[in-house]
Amino acid sequence: MSAHRFTGKVALVTGGGTGIGAATARRIAFEGGKVVVTGRRAEPIQAIADEIGGAALAGDTTDLAHLEAAVTLAGERFGGLDILVANAGTELFGSVETVPLDEWRRTLEVNLEGAMRACRIAIPAMRRRGGGAIVMVSSVAALVGAPLYVSYVTSKAALLGLNRSIAFDFGPENIRSNVICPGWVRTELAERAISDVATAKGRDFEDMVSAVARPYPLRRMASPEEIATSIAFLASDDASFITGTELIADGGGSIVDIGTLAFLD
């Protein structure tokens, strides 16, 4: 692996102010790339951009005008666009019976349509550069069941189909598309979800974190930096013959048979 895999490359990272997005922006910049960071909150994305010598643009990933402005910024500031990391997302608890319909629609709009719209705007810019790489951040929840998580699970599973369609349609133009499916990661979003469950169950937050990681063979949650390293691989030329697939980064959680959990007691 080269320490300069992204020299001469320009990336757009949505949801780049915290967590996986911020770690990915740092990783690409560390390896020589230029990064445009977007997100709804101006302060954290500007802090990341200042730290890595990138550019920031606040806005909503579901807004085509915002995405067009972000791609234009990449071109004006750094000369074009080679990489899209569609990371912006949200989560919501509820079952089919209980989820508020407006919140269901909003979750799909952010997690699924936001990624699709980002790809829609980024692909023409990549075409002008002779190709590019897309990495969409899904979740291991796209592959296995999760209780009371219907909006999140549905939106993240739909990204797998979106990914395959993009890979098939644009592969002839040297535009690759892949998905990463992380398990539990110590991010602001995950910690908020765990905190909500801990409060509902009357449990200590750190005890709940340990309980979440307990079934994993590695017995821990991931750091954002670990997931960013995997994203960087998919976005780099080291993955030049990989497209249309999913990389699972879940500490082995998805290989665990539920019947074996009794042995952890």
Order of alpha helices (4+ residues) and beta strands (2+ residues): beta-alpha-beta-alpha-beta-alpha-beta-alpha-alpha-beta-alpha-beta-alpha-alpha-alpha-beta
